Amino acid sequence: MVTWLAALVLAQEGRDSRDGLSAAQIVGMGYSAWYESYMKTRDENTMTMVEASITYRDALQEVNDEAIRRLPVAQGDALFALRTDLESITVNTTTVGSYLSGGGTIWSLITAANTVESEVFIQQTIQGTALPQKPQSEVWTKFRELRDNVSSKSEPEDRQGSKQGAEVALRNLSETIQRTAGRVMNQPRSHRERIFAKFYSLLDSGSM
């Protein structure tokens, strides 16, 4: 069985396959149209589904980077830092969620989808799109839920060490939330709570 991490690694190796399209052309299609186009010449399976998402994410990241470079330096640096934090939340939430659910290839799809959603969030932030908001307290509530679920879960004999990995991921999540909260504490509340809402959404994907 291909793990979610292995699937992502393999997807990264093939991510330059853009069917002759530029990053701007792929993003211009939108994710759904790009996905349909990608699958027309491929068998639809976990691997190709992950590849389609990662390829779209990479194209969108290129387009976003061009837009960020046109912004004031401080604003651009904040967006690059936010992207790093979103990536950390995604990877560590996947580790926790995979442990709680017993693993499976579904996590490669969840992770790929979350990477796309995170880069879309960067795009929407650049564009000033109105987005859902949540207070920081709700993020911590969701974090504690994941932490308590990991703490109470018994580790099967054939998965010794997995719980330790989940606990490390939880510490990474806590550090990322705190780091981001400190960086945006002087920003308008609406800006802070848009970020917290995205964090909440990513953490919630680990609760399945």
Backbone as CSV, one residue per row, in Angstrom:
resi,resn,N_x,N_y,N_z,CA_x,CA_y,CA_z,C_x,C_y,C_z
1,MET,0.842,-1.200,0.000,0.000,0.000,0.000,0.877,1.251,0.000
2,VAL,0.544,2.188,-0.854,1.306,3.429,-0.926,0.846,4.373,0.175
3,THR,1.761,4.822,1.020,1.392,5.744,2.083,1.165,7.129,1.509
4,TRP,0.535,8.011,2.313,0.293,9.379,1.836,1.592,10.092,1.533
5,LEU,2.647,9.825,2.328,3.914,10.503,2.103,4.565,10.010,0.820
6,ALA,4.560,8.710,0.624,5.145,8.160,-0.599,4.415,8.681,-1.823
7,ALA,3.100,8.782,-1.718,2.319,9.283,-2.845,2.704,10.712,-3.186
8,LEU,2.903,11.522,-2.158,3.292,12.909,-2.403,4.683,12.996,-3.004
9,VAL,5.596,12.147,-2.536,6.943,12.156,-3.086,6.908,11.793,-4.559
10,LEU,6.166,10.759,-4.894,6.062,10.354,-6.286,5.399,11.439,-7.122
11,ALA,4.414,12.113,-6.536,3.752,13.196,-7.253,4.732,14.331,-7.523
12,GLN,5.576,14.630,-6.542,6.560,15.687,-6.710,7.498,15.352,-7.857
13,GLU,7.858,14.062,-7.990,8.771,13.667,-9.044,8.171,13.881,-10.427
14,GLY,6.842,13.807,-10.518,6.209,13.963,-11.818,5.472,15.269,-11.984
15,ARG,5.744,16.242,-11.113,4.927,17.442,-11.095,5.197,18.393,-12.249
16,ASP,6.286,18.160,-13.023,6.550,19.036,-14.148,5.697,18.694,-15.363
17,SER,4.896,17.652,-15.251,4.021,17.260,-16.343,2.794,18.163,-16.347
18,ARG,2.864,19.237,-17.160,1.772,20.203,-17.217,1.048,20.174,-18.565
19,ASP,1.276,19.106,-19.291,0.603,18.940,-20.584,0.835,20.132,-21.502
20,GLY,2.023,20.698,-21.439,2.379,21.788,-22.341,1.804,23.137,-21.966
21,LEU,1.163,23.226,-20.827,0.535,24.478,-20.405,1.435,25.243,-19.456
22,SER,1.328,26.557,-19.479,2.070,27.388,-18.534,1.337,27.407,-17.198
23,ALA,2.022,27.895,-16.172,1.382,28.012,-14.865,0.141,28.889,-14.949
24,ALA,0.257,30.006,-15.647,-0.879,30.928,-15.765,-2.060,30.278,-16.486
25,GLN,-1.776,29.451,-17.485,-2.861,28.782,-18.217,-3.567,27.762,-17.330
26,ILE,-2.788,27.018,-16.547,-3.396,26.029,-15.645,-4.275,26.720,-14.610
27,VAL,-3.746,27.777,-13.998,-4.518,28.507,-12.989,-5.741,29.151,-13.616
28,GLY,-5.593,29.636,-14.833,-6.722,30.263,-15.533,-7.855,29.290,-15.786
29,MET,-7.538,28.014,-15.908,-8.573,27.003,-16.113,-9.409,26.811,-14.848
30,GLY,-8.798,27.031,-13.686,-9.447,26.692,-12.425,-9.195,25.226,-12.121
31,TYR,-9.260,24.873,-10.842,-8.880,23.517,-10.444,-9.744,22.446,-11.097
32,SER,-11.048,22.625,-11.100,-11.945,21.575,-11.605,-11.693,21.275,-13.080
33,ALA,-11.571,22.332,-13.882,-11.324,22.141,-15.312,-9.952,21.525,-15.545
34,TRP,-8.960,21.969,-14.761,-7.625,21.383,-14.886,-7.661,19.895,-14.542
35,TYR,-8.337,19.540,-13.480,-8.421,18.139,-13.059,-9.042,17.289,-14.161
36,GLU,-10.140,17.755,-14.721,-10.801,17.001,-15.795,-9.876,16.839,-16.992
37,SER,-9.177,17.889,-17.342,-8.242,17.826,-18.461,-7.108,16.852,-18.180
38,TYR,-6.614,16.879,-16.969,-5.496,16.011,-16.575,-5.881,14.546,-16.681
39,MET,-7.090,14.220,-16.285,-7.530,12.834,-16.250,-7.937,12.289,-17.619
40,LYS,-8.092,13.151,-18.609,-8.505,12.683,-19.936,-7.484,11.738,-20.550
41,THR,-6.219,11.910,-20.200,-5.161,11.080,-20.784,-4.504,10.176,-19.744
42,ARG,-5.143,10.003,-18.601,-4.571,9.196,-17.527,-5.650,8.355,-16.852
43,ASP,-5.224,7.254,-16.253,-6.143,6.465,-15.440,-6.373,7.219,-14.133
44,GLU,-7.623,7.309,-13.726,-7.941,8.032,-12.493,-7.749,7.105,-11.301
45,ASN,-6.672,7.315,-10.566,-6.388,6.535,-9.377,-5.775,7.469,-8.340
46,THR,-5.443,6.917,-7.184,-4.921,7.776,-6.112,-3.707,8.570,-6.563
47,MET,-2.792,7.910,-7.252,-1.562,8.574,-7.675,-1.839,9.750,-8.603
48,THR,-2.653,9.524,-9.636,-2.894,10.597,-10.601,-3.750,11.705,-9.995
49,MET,-4.626,11.359,-9.066,-5.413,12.381,-8.390,-4.514,13.298,-7.563
50,VAL,-3.542,12.694,-6.864,-2.577,13.486,-6.098,-1.734,14.330,-7.039
51,GLU,-1.276,13.737,-8.128,-0.446,14.459,-9.101,-1.172,15.664,-9.666
52,ALA,-2.449,15.486,-9.980,-3.228,16.599,-10.530,-3.285,17.749,-9.538
53,SER,-3.511,17.431,-8.272,-3.600,18.470,-7.247,-2.255,19.161,-7.035
54,ILE,-1.178,18.375,-6.921,0.132,18.957,-6.673,0.581,19.819,-7.850
55,THR,0.279,19.370,-9.056,0.642,20.158,-10.238,-0.099,21.485,-10.246
56,TYR,-1.389,21.441,-9.898,-2.151,22.689,-9.833,-1.612,23.589,-8.730
57,ARG,-1.305,23.008,-7.570,-0.763,23.795,-6.464,0.525,24.496,-6.876
58,ASP,1.399,23.756,-7.549,2.678,24.336,-7.957,2.494,25.464,-8.963
59,ALA,1.552,25.267,-9.887,1.270,26.318,-10.873,0.729,27.563,-10.182
60,LEU,-0.193,27.365,-9.244,-0.770,28.494,-8.521,0.293,29.185,-7.676
61,GLN,1.200,28.422,-7.118,2.271,29.019,-6.323,3.150,29.921,-7.188
62,GLU,3.436,29.500,-8.410,4.217,30.330,-9.326,3.498,31.640,-9.619
63,VAL,2.203,31.535,-9.904,1.412,32.730,-10.198,1.360,33.640,-8.975
64,ASN,1.146,33.053,-7.808,1.106,33.841,-6.575,2.438,34.520,-6.298
65,ASP,3.530,33.800,-6.556,4.852,34.377,-6.311,5.080,35.625,-7.158
66,GLU,4.614,35.586,-8.375,4.747,36.767,-9.235,3.980,37.943,-8.648
67,ALA,2.787,37.675,-8.143,1.976,38.734,-7.538,2.612,39.241,-6.251
68,ILE,3.163,38.334,-5.458,3.783,38.720,-4.181,4.988,39.620,-4.416
69,ARG,5.750,39.316,-5.449,6.947,40.118,-5.718,6.623,41.556,-6.113
70,ARG,5.382,41.790,-6.466,4.974,43.155,-6.813,4.475,43.934,-5.596
71,LEU,4.370,43.258,-4.463,3.891,43.891,-3.238,5.051,44.524,-2.473
72,PRO,4.755,45.421,-1.526,5.818,45.919,-0.636,6.521,44.755,0.046
73,VAL,7.813,44.904,0.316,8.626,43.811,0.836,8.044,43.213,2.113
74,ALA,7.630,44.053,3.048,7.112,43.546,4.323,5.858,42.700,4.114
75,GLN,4.997,43.146,3.224,3.767,42.405,2.951,4.083,41.075,2.269
76,GLY,5.032,41.110,1.341,5.419,39.882,0.665,6.060,38.887,1.602
77,ASP,6.927,39.375,2.482,7.578,38.491,3.455,6.554,37.836,4.372
78,ALA,5.519,38.599,4.749,4.470,38.052,5.617,3.715,36.928,4.916
79,LEU,3.496,37.080,3.619,2.787,36.043,2.866,3.642,34.795,2.708
80,PHE,4.936,34.971,2.477,5.825,33.811,2.388,5.872,33.078,3.730
81,ALA,5.897,33.823,4.831,5.900,33.206,6.164,4.589,32.470,6.410
82,LEU,3.490,33.061,5.973,2.185,32.423,6.137,2.130,31.117,5.357
83,ARG,2.668,31.119,4.151,2.686,29.889,3.353,3.447,28.793,4.086
84,THR,4.589,29.137,4.665,5.378,28.154,5.411,4.577,27.589,6.576
85,ASP,3.844,28.448,7.267,3.040,27.995,8.402,1.881,27.109,7.950
86,LEU,1.275,27.442,6.834,0.195,26.616,6.301,0.715,25.236,5.913
87,GLU,1.906,25.203,5.329,2.508,23.922,4.974,2.786,23.087,6.224
88,SER,3.266,23.737,7.275,3.541,23.028,8.524,2.254,22.478,9.130
89,ILE,1.212,23.278,9.142,-0.070,22.821,9.679,-0.573,21.627,8.879
90,THR,-0.463,21.688,7.562,-0.950,20.617,6.698,-0.205,19.310,6.954
91,VAL,1.116,19.351,6.933,1.917,18.135,7.106,1.687,17.512,8.476
92,ASN,1.695,18.327,9.509,1.568,17.785,10.862,0.147,17.318,11.163
93,THR,-0.848,17.999,10.606,-2.223,17.531,10.774,-2.407,16.186,10.105
94,THR,-1.786,16.001,8.950,-1.855,14.716,8.258,-1.255,13.608,9.108
95,THR,-0.132,13.887,9.748,0.503,12.889,10.604,-0.427,12.483,11.743
96,VAL,-1.059,13.472,12.367,-1.985,13.193,13.467,-3.218,12.452,12.965
97,GLY,-3.812,12.956,11.904,-5.025,12.333,11.375,-4.791,10.917,10.895
98,SER,-3.650,10.687,10.261,-3.328,9.349,9.785,-3.192,8.381,10.953
99,TYR,-2.570,8.843,12.026,-2.432,7.996,13.217,-3.795,7.673,13.815
100,LEU,-4.641,8.686,13.951,-5.940,8.484,14.591,-6.842,7.559,13.775
101,SER,-6.712,7.617,12.461,-7.604,6.830,11.601,-7.030,5.477,11.220
102,GLY,-5.767,5.248,11.542,-5.154,3.979,11.170,-4.486,4.015,9.819
103,GLY,-4.322,5.214,9.255,-3.602,5.365,7.993,-4.467,5.092,6.779
104,GLY,-3.815,4.853,5.652,-4.539,4.592,4.408,-4.202,5.621,3.344
105,THR,-4.423,5.250,2.093,-4.095,6.134,0.973,-4.985,7.375,0.930
106,ILE,-6.098,7.346,1.647,-6.966,8.523,1.681,-6.196,9.752,2.127
107,TRP,-5.149,9.552,2.954,-4.407,10.699,3.478,-3.550,11.377,2.428
108,SER,-3.184,10.661,1.387,-2.479,11.325,0.294,-3.420,12.291,-0.419
109,LEU,-4.692,11.907,-0.543,-5.683,12.770,-1.197,-6.027,13.965,-0.317
110,ILE,-6.188,13.711,0.982,-6.505,14.810,1.902,-5.375,15.824,1.930
111,THR,-4.142,15.320,2.014,-2.996,16.215,2.072,-2.866,17.029,0.792
112,ALA,-3.017,16.377,-0.347,-2.926,17.086,-1.624,-4.006,18.159,-1.728
113,ALA,-5.220,17.807,-1.308,-6.315,18.783,-1.353,-6.027,19.966,-0.440
114,ASN,-5.460,19.689,0.736,-5.150,20.761,1.677,-4.037,21.672,1.160
115,THR,-3.081,21.104,0.425,-2.027,21.952,-0.133,-2.599,22.897,-1.176
116,VAL,-3.559,22.403,-1.954,-4.217,23.269,-2.937,-5.004,24.367,-2.226
117,GLU,-5.783,23.974,-1.221,-6.606,24.950,-0.505,-5.747,26.019,0.176
118,SER,-4.595,25.615,0.677,-3.712,26.581,1.334,-3.167,27.593,0.343
119,GLU,-2.801,27.128,-0.846,-2.283,28.068,-1.849,-3.397,28.947,-2.399
120,VAL,-4.605,28.400,-2.483,-5.761,29.223,-2.866,-5.982,30.309,-1.818
121,PHE,-5.765,29.950,-0.553,-5.903,30.934,0.521,-4.888,32.064,0.356
122,ILE,-3.661,31.733,-0.034,-2.665,32.765,-0.317,-3.157,33.666,-1.445
123,GLN,-3.684,33.062,-2.491,-4.209,33.838,-3.622,-5.333,34.766,-3.174
124,GLN,-6.256,34.238,-2.389,-7.389,35.039,-1.934,-6.940,36.165,-1.008
125,THR,-5.904,35.903,-0.212,-5.364,36.942,0.660,-4.758,38.070,-0.170
126,ILE,-4.025,37.722,-1.201,-3.450,38.725,-2.106,-4.552,39.575,-2.732
127,GLN,-5.623,38.905,-3.113,-6.721,39.584,-3.813,-7.661,40.321,-2.870
128,GLY,-7.518,40.102,-1.570,-8.386,40.755,-0.604,-9.786,40.188,-0.577
129,THR,-9.920,38.907,-0.911,-11.222,38.259,-0.936,-11.793,38.119,0.481
130,ALA,-13.081,38.352,0.621,-13.737,38.161,1.922,-13.804,36.667,2.224
131,LEU,-13.340,36.288,3.409,-13.261,34.879,3.772,-13.825,34.661,5.176
132,PRO,-14.157,33.407,5.509,-14.658,33.099,6.867,-13.644,33.497,7.931
133,GLN,-14.148,33.770,9.126,-13.283,34.158,10.234,-13.604,33.311,11.465
134,LYS,-12.576,33.053,12.259,-12.742,32.365,13.538,-11.766,32.962,14.537
135,PRO,-12.149,33.046,15.796,-11.200,33.528,16.811,-10.134,32.482,17.078
136,GLN,-9.000,32.930,17.563,-7.891,32.034,17.874,-8.314,30.947,18.862
137,SER,-9.227,31.282,19.770,-9.654,30.322,20.792,-10.231,29.048,20.169
138,GLU,-10.911,29.172,19.028,-11.495,27.988,18.397,-10.422,27.099,17.790
139,VAL,-9.335,27.705,17.330,-8.220,26.913,16.823,-7.629,26.074,17.946
140,TRP,-7.444,26.694,19.103,-6.892,25.959,20.234,-7.849,24.879,20.732
141,THR,-9.151,25.136,20.639,-10.125,24.106,21.006,-9.985,22.892,20.106
142,LYS,-9.856,23.138,18.794,-9.682,22.036,17.847,-8.352,21.329,18.089
143,PHE,-7.312,22.081,18.386,-6.008,21.477,18.683,-6.117,20.553,19.892
144,ARG,-6.769,21.025,20.963,-6.902,20.200,22.172,-7.710,18.939,21.888
145,GLU,-8.686,19.047,21.004,-9.456,17.867,20.624,-8.548,16.816,19.988
146,LEU,-7.705,17.243,19.065,-6.772,16.314,18.426,-5.788,15.749,19.444
147,ARG,-5.268,16.615,20.304,-4.318,16.180,21.320,-4.928,15.136,22.247
148,ASP,-6.169,15.384,22.682,-6.831,14.447,23.594,-7.130,13.121,22.892
149,ASN,-7.477,13.185,21.611,-7.743,11.960,20.861,-6.484,11.115,20.717
150,VAL,-5.360,11.782,20.482,-4.090,11.052,20.389,-3.735,10.453,21.742
151,SER,-3.902,11.226,22.807,-3.551,10.774,24.151,-4.352,9.549,24.573
152,SER,-5.624,9.511,24.180,-6.500,8.428,24.628,-6.468,7.199,23.729
153,LYS,-5.797,7.303,22.581,-5.794,6.183,21.641,-4.721,5.168,22.025
154,SER,-5.094,3.909,22.058,-4.143,2.835,22.338,-3.400,2.485,21.057
155,GLU,-2.113,2.232,21.184,-1.302,1.933,20.007,-1.212,0.431,19.785
156,PRO,-1.649,-0.059,18.617,-1.555,-1.494,18.339,-0.097,-1.955,18.334
157,GLU,0.105,-3.232,18.605,1.460,-3.779,18.656,2.203,-3.595,17.339
158,ASP,1.471,-3.664,16.211,2.141,-3.580,14.911,2.402,-2.144,14.472
159,ARG,2.062,-1.166,15.329,2.286,0.225,14.948,3.055,0.974,16.024
160,GLN,3.916,0.271,16.729,4.690,0.901,17.785,5.523,2.041,17.210
161,GLY,5.469,3.191,17.854,6.214,4.362,17.380,5.347,5.383,16.678
162,SER,4.191,4.960,16.195,3.310,5.880,15.483,2.767,6.963,16.410
163,LYS,2.456,6.565,17.639,1.920,7.530,18.593,2.958,8.603,18.905
164,GLN,4.195,8.194,19.039,5.260,9.159,19.292,5.359,10.161,18.152
165,GLY,5.217,9.677,16.912,5.245,10.573,15.766,4.095,11.561,15.791
166,ALA,2.913,11.074,16.213,1.752,11.958,16.304,1.957,13.013,17.385
167,GLU,2.590,12.615,18.481,2.841,13.567,19.565,3.837,14.648,19.137
168,VAL,4.840,14.262,18.360,5.785,15.248,17.820,5.050,16.208,16.886
169,ALA,4.166,15.657,16.058,3.391,16.489,15.137,2.521,17.483,15.908
170,LEU,1.953,17.046,17.025,1.145,17.943,17.850,1.979,19.091,18.403
171,ARG,3.195,18.795,18.826,4.078,19.862,19.314,4.399,20.846,18.185
172,ASN,4.612,20.318,17.002,4.874,21.194,15.857,3.671,22.076,15.544
173,LEU,2.475,21.495,15.654,1.257,22.262,15.423,1.134,23.394,16.429
174,SER,1.360,23.078,17.696,1.269,24.088,18.742,2.250,25.230,18.485
175,GLU,3.474,24.882,18.122,4.491,25.902,17.866,4.125,26.776,16.671
176,THR,3.560,26.148,15.642,3.181,26.912,14.446,2.048,27.878,14.749
177,ILE,1.051,27.414,15.485,-0.071,28.288,15.841,0.429,29.465,16.662
178,GLN,1.280,29.181,17.639,1.809,30.256,18.483,2.658,31.239,17.675
179,ARG,3.480,30.708,16.790,4.336,31.573,15.970,3.503,32.499,15.085
180,THR,2.499,31.930,14.458,1.651,32.735,13.584,0.879,33.772,14.387
181,ALA,0.338,33.351,15.521,-0.428,34.280,16.360,0.436,35.459,16.788
182,GLY,1.681,35.187,17.142,2.577,36.264,17.538,2.893,37.210,16.391
183,ARG,3.040,36.647,15.198,3.399,37.472,14.039,2.257,38.389,13.607
184,VAL,1.008,37.945,13.787,-0.130,38.732,13.287,-0.871,39.462,14.404
185,MET,-0.331,39.459,15.615,-1.066,40.013,16.746,-1.398,41.493,16.582
186,ASN,-0.593,42.219,15.818,-0.858,43.648,15.622,-1.632,43.943,14.347
187,GLN,-2.040,42.894,13.634,-2.832,43.060,12.423,-4.313,43.250,12.791
188,PRO,-5.104,43.812,11.864,-6.538,43.949,12.147,-7.172,42.603,12.495
189,ARG,-8.157,42.627,13.356,-8.780,41.389,13.799,-9.310,40.559,12.637
190,SER,-9.890,41.209,11.649,-10.432,40.466,10.506,-9.334,39.684,9.789
191,HIS,-8.151,40.286,9.685,-7.024,39.596,9.043,-6.580,38.401,9.882
192,ARG,-6.450,38.597,11.183,-6.031,37.510,12.061,-7.017,36.351,12.011
193,GLU,-8.288,36.679,12.063,-9.290,35.628,12.185,-9.547,34.906,10.869
194,ARG,-9.187,35.522,9.745,-9.230,34.783,8.478,-8.166,33.684,8.492
195,ILE,-6.992,34.015,9.020,-5.924,33.019,9.119,-6.309,31.914,10.091
196,PHE,-6.870,32.294,11.233,-7.264,31.283,12.215,-8.359,30.364,11.661
197,ALA,-9.239,30.913,10.851,-10.288,30.085,10.240,-9.677,29.051,9.303
198,LYS,-8.653,29.449,8.556,-7.983,28.490,7.678,-7.244,27.438,8.494
199,PHE,-6.573,27.847,9.561,-5.913,26.879,10.429,-6.927,25.881,10.986
200,TYR,-8.065,26.401,11.426,-9.110,25.536,11.982,-9.547,24.504,10.946
201,SER,-9.745,24.947,9.729,-10.189,24.053,8.651,-9.167,22.940,8.415
202,LEU,-7.891,23.299,8.397,-6.850,22.303,8.198,-6.788,21.328,9.370
203,LEU,-6.852,21.842,10.579,-6.847,20.963,11.759,-8.058,20.039,11.759
204,ASP,-9.185,20.566,11.339,-10.413,19.779,11.333,-10.318,18.587,10.376
205,SER,-9.502,18.730,9.337,-9.347,17.613,8.391,-8.661,16.420,9.044
206,GLY,-8.006,16.645,10.188,-7.380,15.544,10.910,-8.290,14.846,11.903
207,SER,-9.545,15.283,11.955,-10.488,14.749,12.946,-11.331,13.611,12.425
208,MET,-11.150,13.243,11.180,-12.023,12.218,10.582,-11.810,10.841,11.240
